[in-house]
Amino acid sequence: MQITISGKDKKRLQQVEDLAKSLGLTISKKQLLKEKKKEATIEALKELRKMGTFKDIKDPIAWQKEQRKDRNIVRDE
């Protein structure tokens, strides 16, 4: 069985976590993993910006449409 607990009051969430631990329950903090992944993504995008990776793209919407166009695939047979 899994129970998901969420809330904004960190103190109360910590109390619930402490109670769960005292009962011998397993705790999985999915939200923390999501936050770490989000932070890593933001940092990667900042690095790309520093490198000037996207500076040549003047119109992002037009660029995206161009990237998504269907293209003929040529196969060597």
N, C-alpha and C positions, 0 to 999 in steps of 0.2 A: 504494500500500500504506500502511496505517496501523498504527501500533504504539501501544498504550496502556501506559504505565508508571505504576504507583502505588506508594506506600509512605509510611512515616512518617518515615524518616530523611531530613531535608531536605538534609543535607550530601551524602549519596550521590545523591539526586535531582539536586542541582545539578551534581554531577560527570557524571552521565549527560547532563544538558542541555548542559553545556560540550562534552562529547565529540560530541554530535549536531551542535552548531553548528560545531565544527571539521571535521566531515565534510560540511558544507554542507546539512544536513537542515533541513527546515522544522519548527518546533515550534509546536504549538497547545496552549495551556494552558486546556483546558475547565474544569478544576476551579476555577481562579481566577475565571473568568467566573461559575460557579455561586455561588461564595462572595460575589462582589460583588452578584449579584442577591439572594442571601439577606440580606445586610447591608442592602440598599436596602429590601427588604420589611419587615425588622424596624424600620428607622427610620420607615417610613411608618406602621406599626402604632402605634409609640410616639407619633407625631404625632396620630394619630386618638384615642389614649387621652388625650393632653393636651387635645384639643379637647372631650372628653366625648362623643364621637360615639355610643358604645354604652352610656352610663350609664343610659338608660331601660330597657334590657333586663334584667329581673329574673331570668328563667329562660332561659338561652341555648338549651337543648335545645327547649323549647316554642316559642321564637321561630323557631328553624331549621325545625321541623316546619311551622309556620304559613307560612313563606316558601316552602316546597317544595310546598305543596298545589297540586293541579291547579286551575286556574281556567278558567271559561268565557271564551272569547274572542269578543267581540262585534265583528262587522265591519259597517261601513257599506257597503252595496252599492247 
